[in-house]
Amino acid sequence: MKKLVLSAALLLSVATFAQKEELKVLKKIYAKETISDKDLEAYKAASTALDGLATEESDKVYAKFYRVMYPTVVLASKGEKATIQDQMKLYSPDFIKEYGVVIDETIEFEKKSGKKIYTDELIEEKNQFKQTLTTLALNLNTGSKFKEASVFFYSLYQFDPKSEGKALKNAAILAVQSQDYKLAQKMYEEYAVSDYLNNGTTFFAVNKANGAEEEFNSKEERSKFITTLGTHEKPKDVKNSTTKPDVYKILAILYSSNGEIEKAKATYAEARKLSPNDEELKKGEFDIYFNAGYAGLAEDDKLVNEINNSRADKKKYDELMKKRKEMFAKSLPDFEKAYSINPKDENTKSILKMTYEIVGQPEKAKAIN
């Protein structure tokens, strides 16, 4: 039994030694200015081995760090020969998201452990990467490549969701401008539940030179322009949640455009709870219900012709009348809702009266003035 215990201890010490060696290899290659193909092979092998060996928290953190950073090492190995296409391959949404996560996790671990190995470098790298993504997105927007710009702003948000909520807002707006309404719906769905919209604040101040109210990225940035530079005045803080009715309105329109009518109805309802007196919202909700009801009667002309041509066949005539009654009954709730939103609309009153009469509720038809 003693020999077994010693063997286990020996195996553990060998595994620990091995993973420390793998970490040394990875750290050395990662720090190199010039990286060869042989270095890449050694890096990949060490990273793969470390993933299987890491047991301590510190080794797990750095095993993940080096694994995620591999694409950046590959790009660095190309040096000045790296092309735009090489960079674009690196900026895939999945990599950017994981890249942001691993940077934050590594910085947090080093803060907790008190050993700053990569912290300063990673903070600088994070800021530079964010600036690169921002520049790419802005350039694409300037070139009217709205869909591509939307994707890069969304990548910026995924890279740093805690501080880049505005990038998600930009991604949503540009997706609408690109007229890719499926993408726009996805962006606005995420924006509607984001922390930036629900809990964030936008900081404004007036430019003394031209009197225009301008937006700042942070309270600290605004303070610099007001206090240090003296170029701005009249600071104003606006809760982003005050724009939620407008966000829901756009999302409801997108749902409608994409044929998701029930989601559009629910979203208009949420928006009107937040802003019950908004006439644009009121009209939008009215339209969605009226149009949904009217769409449900698309076969009515055809059905009426069949009914008129079947008067001699009582059985068929009765079946068609029943079918028409059922069709109007399905549209009735939509017309009732539209009428409740705008009881003065003559078209709604007319079709609702007719619907009540067809479904056998004449007393309700008479009640409509």
C-alpha positions in Angstrom: 0.0 0.0 0.0 2.9 2.4 0.9 4.4 1.8 -2.6 1.1 2.7 -4.2 0.9 5.9 -2.3 4.4 6.8 -3.2 3.7 6.0 -6.9 0.6 8.3 -6.9 2.7 11.1 -5.3 5.4 10.6 -7.9 2.9 10.7 -10.7 1.4 13.9 -9.3 4.8 15.6 -9.1 5.6 14.5 -12.6 2.3 15.9 -14.0 2.9 19.2 -12.0 6.4 19.5 -13.4 5.1 18.7 -16.9 2.5 21.4 -16.9 5.0 24.0 -15.5 7.2 23.1 -18.5 4.3 23.6 -20.9 3.6 27.0 -19.4 7.3 28.0 -19.8 7.2 27.0 -23.5 3.9 29.0 -24.1 5.1 32.0 -22.2 8.4 32.1 -24.1 6.8 31.8 -27.5 4.0 34.3 -26.7 6.6 36.9 -25.8 8.6 36.5 -29.0 8.8 39.4 -31.5 9.4 36.9 -34.4 7.5 33.6 -34.4 8.6 30.8 -36.7 6.5 27.8 -38.0 8.4 25.6 -35.6 7.4 28.0 -32.7 3.7 27.6 -33.8 4.0 23.8 -33.8 5.6 23.9 -30.3 2.9 26.4 -29.1 0.1 24.3 -30.4 1.5 21.1 -28.9 2.2 22.7 -25.5 -1.3 24.3 -25.4 -3.0 21.0 -26.2 -1.0 19.2 -23.6 -1.6 21.8 -20.9 -5.4 21.6 -21.4 -5.2 18.0 -20.3 -2.7 18.5 -17.5 -3.9 21.7 -15.8 -5.4 21.1 -12.3 -4.6 24.2 -10.3 -6.7 27.3 -10.8 -3.7 29.3 -12.0 -2.8 26.7 -14.6 -6.4 26.4 -15.8 -6.6 30.2 -16.2 -3.4 30.3 -18.3 -4.2 27.2 -20.2 -7.4 28.8 -21.4 -5.5 32.1 -22.0 -2.9 30.6 -24.3 -5.4 28.4 -26.1 -7.7 31.4 -26.9 -4.7 33.5 -27.9 -3.4 31.0 -30.4 -5.0 32.8 -33.5 -3.3 36.1 -32.4 0.1 34.2 -32.3 -0.6 32.9 -35.8 -1.3 36.4 -37.0 1.8 37.7 -35.3 3.9 35.0 -37.0 3.0 36.5 -40.4 4.5 39.8 -39.4 4.4 42.5 -42.1 3.2 39.8 -44.6 -0.2 39.7 -42.8 -3.0 40.8 -45.1 -6.3 42.4 -44.5 -7.9 39.0 -45.2 -5.7 37.4 -42.5 -6.9 40.0 -40.0 -10.5 39.6 -41.0 -10.3 35.9 -40.4 -9.1 36.7 -36.9 -12.1 39.0 -36.3 -14.7 36.2 -36.3 -17.6 36.8 -33.9 -16.9 33.7 -31.9 -13.2 34.5 -31.4 -13.9 38.1 -30.5 -16.4 37.1 -27.8 -14.0 34.5 -26.3 -11.0 36.9 -26.7 -12.8 39.5 -24.6 -13.8 37.0 -21.9 -10.4 35.5 -21.5 -8.7 38.9 -21.2 -11.1 39.9 -18.4 -10.8 36.5 -16.7 -7.0 36.7 -16.8 -6.8 40.3 -15.5 -9.3 39.4 -12.7 -7.2 36.3 -11.7 -4.0 38.3 -11.6 -5.7 41.0 -9.5 -6.9 38.3 -7.1 -3.5 36.5 -7.0 -1.5 39.7 -6.7 0.8 38.6 -9.5 0.7 40.9 -12.5 2.1 38.9 -15.4 0.0 40.1 -18.3 -2.3 42.6 -16.7 -0.8 45.8 -18.1 -0.2 44.3 -21.5 -3.8 43.0 -21.7 -5.3 46.3 -20.6 -3.4 48.1 -23.4 -4.2 45.3 -25.9 -7.9 45.4 -25.0 -8.0 49.2 -25.6 -6.2 48.9 -28.9 -8.4 46.1 -30.1 -11.5 48.0 -29.2 -10.1 51.0 -31.1 -9.4 48.8 -34.1 -13.0 47.5 -34.1 -14.4 51.0 -33.7 -12.3 52.4 -36.6 -13.3 49.5 -38.8 -17.0 49.9 -38.0 -16.9 53.7 -38.5 -15.1 53.4 -41.8 -17.6 50.9 -43.1 -20.5 53.1 -42.0 -18.9 56.1 -43.8 -18.7 53.9 -46.9 -22.4 53.1 -46.6 -21.6 49.5 -45.9 -24.2 49.4 -43.1 -24.6 45.7 -42.7 -20.8 45.2 -42.3 -20.6 48.1 -40.0 -23.4 46.6 -37.9 -21.5 43.3 -37.6 -18.4 45.1 -36.4 -20.2 47.2 -33.8 -21.9 44.1 -32.6 -18.5 42.4 -32.3 -17.2 45.4 -30.3 -20.2 44.9 -27.9 -19.5 41.2 -27.6 -15.8 41.9 -26.9 -16.7 44.2 -24.0 -20.4 44.1 -23.1 -19.9 45.8 -19.8 -18.6 49.1 -21.3 -19.6 49.0 -25.0 -23.4 48.9 -24.7 -23.6 51.9 -27.1 -22.0 49.7 -29.8 -25.0 47.3 -29.5 -27.3 50.3 -30.1 -25.2 51.3 -33.2 -25.3 47.7 -34.5 -29.1 47.7 -34.2 -29.6 51.1 -35.9 -27.2 50.2 -38.8 -28.9 46.8 -39.3 -32.1 48.6 -40.0 -30.3 51.0 -42.4 -28.9 47.9 -44.2 -32.5 46.8 -44.7 -31.6 43.3 -43.5 -34.6 43.1 -41.2 -33.9 39.6 -39.9 -30.5 40.9 -38.7 -32.1 44.1 -37.4 -34.7 42.0 -35.4 -31.9 40.0 -33.8 -30.0 43.2 -32.9 -33.0 45.0 -31.5 -34.2 41.9 -29.5 -30.8 41.8 -27.8 -30.7 45.6 -27.4 -34.2 45.6 -25.8 -33.0 43.4 -22.9 -29.5 44.8 -22.6 -28.1 46.3 -19.4 -27.1 49.4 -21.4 -30.7 50.2 -22.3 -32.3 49.2 -19.0 -29.8 50.5 -16.6 -27.3 52.7 -18.5 -27.0 56.5 -18.6 -26.0 58.8 -21.5 -24.0 61.9 -20.7 -24.6 65.2 -22.5 -23.2 68.7 -22.4 -23.6 71.9 -24.5 -20.7 72.9 -26.8 -20.1 76.6 -26.0 -18.8 77.3 -29.5 -21.9 76.3 -31.4 -24.6 75.8 -28.7 -25.1 72.1 -29.8 -25.8 69.5 -27.2 -23.2 66.7 -27.5 -23.0 63.2 -26.2 -20.0 61.8 -24.3 -18.8 58.2 -23.8 -18.5 58.6 -20.0 -19.0 61.0 -17.2 -15.3 61.3 -16.8 -14.8 62.3 -20.5 -17.5 64.9 -20.1 -15.9 66.3 -16.9 -12.7 66.7 -18.8 -14.3 68.9 -21.5 -16.3 70.9 -18.9 -13.7 71.4 -16.1 -10.3 70.9 -17.7 -10.8 72.2 -21.3 -13.7 74.5 -20.5 -15.3 74.0 -23.9 -18.6 72.6 -22.7 -21.3 73.5 -20.1 -24.8 72.6 -18.9 -24.2 68.8 -18.2 -27.3 66.6 -18.5 -27.7 62.9 -17.6 -30.4 60.9 -19.4 -31.4 57.4 -18.3 -31.3 55.2 -21.4 -34.5 53.4 -20.3 -36.4 56.6 -21.3 -36.0 55.5 -24.9 -37.5 52.0 -24.4 -40.8 53.0 -26.0 -39.0 53.9 -29.2 -36.9 50.8 -29.1 -40.0 48.6 -28.7 -41.7 50.5 -31.5 -38.9 49.7 -33.9 -38.8 46.1 -32.7 -42.6 45.8 -33.2 -42.3 47.1 -36.8 -39.5 44.6 -37.4 -41.6 41.8 -36.1 -44.5 42.9 -38.4 -42.1 43.1 -41.4 -40.8 39.7 -40.7 -44.3 38.2 -40.4 -44.2 37.6 -36.6 -47.5 39.3 -35.9 -48.2 37.9 -32.4 -44.7 39.2 -31.3 -45.5 42.5 -32.8 -48.8 42.8 -30.9 -47.1 41.9 -27.6 -44.3 44.4 -28.2 -46.7 47.2 -29.0 -48.5 46.4 -25.8 -45.3 46.7 -23.8 -44.4 50.0 -25.5 -47.9 51.5 -24.8 -47.6 50.6 -21.1 -44.5 52.7 -20.9 -45.9 55.5 -23.1 -49.7 55.4 -23.3 -50.1 58.8 -24.8 -47.7 58.3 -27.7 -49.8 58.8 -30.8 -47.3 57.0 -33.1 -47.3 54.0 -30.9 -51.1 54.1 -30.7 -51.3 54.2 -34.5 -48.8 51.4 -34.9 -50.7 49.2 -32.5 -54.0 50.0 -34.2 -52.6 49.2 -37.7 -51.2 45.8 -36.6 -54.6 44.7 -35.2 -56.7 46.1 -38.1 -54.3 44.7 -40.7 -54.2 41.3 -39.0 -58.0 41.2 -38.9 -58.3 42.3 -42.5 -55.7 39.7 -43.6 -57.8 37.0 -42.0 -60.6 37.9 -44.5 -58.4 37.5 -47.6 -60.6 34.7 -49.0 -63.9 36.5 -48.4 -64.6 37.7 -52.0 -63.9 34.2 -53.3 -66.1 32.6 -50.6 -69.0 35.1 -51.4 -68.9 34.1 -55.1 -69.0 30.4 -54.1 -72.0 31.1 -51.8 -73.9 33.0 -54.5 -73.2 30.1 -57.0 -74.4 27.5 -54.5 -77.9 28.8 -53.6 -79.5 25.8 -55.4 -77.5 23.3 -53.3 -78.6 23.9 -49.7 -76.1 21.6 -48.1 -73.1 23.2 -49.8 -74.6 26.7 -49.3 -74.9 26.0 -45.5 -71.4 24.7 -45.3 -70.0 27.7 -47.1 -72.0 30.1 -44.9 -70.6 28.3 -41.8 -67.1 28.6 -43.2 -67.5 32.3 -43.7 -68.9 32.8 -40.2 -65.9 31.0 -38.7 -63.5 33.0 -40.8 -65.1 36.3 -39.5 -65.1 34.9 -36.0 -61.3 34.5 -36.1 -60.8 38.1 -37.2 -63.3 39.5 -34.7 -60.8 39.9 -31.7 -58.5 41.9 -33.9 -61.2 44.2 -35.1 -62.5 44.6 -31.6 -58.9 45.5 -30.4 -58.5 48.0 -33.3 -61.8 49.6 -32.4 -60.8 49.9 -28.7 -57.7 51.7 -29.7 -59.3 54.1 -32.2 -63.2 54.0 -31.9 -63.5 56.9 -34.3 -62.0 55.2 -37.4 -64.9 54.7 -39.9 -63.3 51.7 -41.7 -63.0 49.9 -38.4 -66.5 50.7 -37.3 -67.9 49.5 -40.7 -66.0 46.2 -40.8 -66.7 45.5 -37.1 -70.4 46.1 -37.6 -70.4 43.7 -40.5 -68.4 41.1 -38.6 -70.8 41.2 -35.6 -73.8 40.7 -38.0 -72.1 37.8 -39.8 -71.2 36.0 -36.6 -74.7 36.4 -35.2 -74.3 39.3 -32.7 -76.6 42.0 -34.1 -77.0 43.7 -30.8 -73.3 44.5 -30.7 -73.5 45.8 -34.3 -76.2 48.2 -33.3 -74.2 49.5 -30.4 -71.5 50.9 -32.7 -72.2 54.5 -33.6 
